[in-house]
Amino acid sequence: MKHTKLRIAAAVMSAITMACASQAITASAFQYTGTPQYACEQNSTMGNYVSMWKGTTYKTNSTWGTRYFTNGVVVGGGFTAANLEGSYEGQHITGDKGLCRSMARDYFGTSIFMQISPNARYHVARLGDQVTMTRNGVTKTVFVTYCNSPSLKVVELKNGKITYDNAYYYAGNTMMKGNETWTVDYVTRPIKQGDANGDGFVYAERYADYYGDLEAIANYANNGVPAGVRYDVLMAAASLDGDWEITAADHRILMYNLLTFNGNSYYYTTEGRMNGDWSYVSRLY
């Protein structure tokens, strides 16, 4: 597989930035694959789904029982091939995990997910997160339906029945509910288009010790895809023009869709997602 070399010297970056300021932000044919990232991160959008689910698909106080979700593709952080829950593609996921994964599939329009261990960088609660946590030897998974950090509302199973609007307080690597403190084991979330480094967010620049997504694309284009990753998932997230290669074209698309004009100049957004109608990885070509 050919990977066009991407040389990003300061002069080239300057020229691309000037070009961006002088022309319309371009779109990719690989867009419009589902509900956009910006919409899925709005409480109002989730609220519409919750209102529908309560009376139809996932009725309040209905019994989940023996229902299950057939697992799709699941990778670890950084697109590593192994996932954290131990359930692999094609296996049946039951109980609260099955409920939460089914809700996430319906909300994000994908069965391709990433599971991320808790730490300060990755572990920020988001709408639609499937949070797996443990307390006193008991493990459960909940689905986040409202987020006003650090306050959350989640769907969870209680005595096998679907319950809504369960309030939790999210702090660090814990979820607190009244006097209960749960330790977060990992979060399962969809993979955003543009998340080239596989950390669950889309940022242009380096953050602490992590490569930003622009830098990750540049590195892949120069050096190829690193060993130990799920190649097809990484390509689906980072090859934004859909040609199954990571090149300067993908770098340009990502940069254009992370820039915002504030009236005087362009700056990189820090929303953790791409601008426009970019969605989630929902197919692996």
Order of alpha helices (4+ residues) and beta strands (2+ residues): alpha-alpha-alpha-beta-beta-beta-alpha-beta-beta-beta-beta-beta-beta-beta-alpha-alpha-alpha-beta-beta
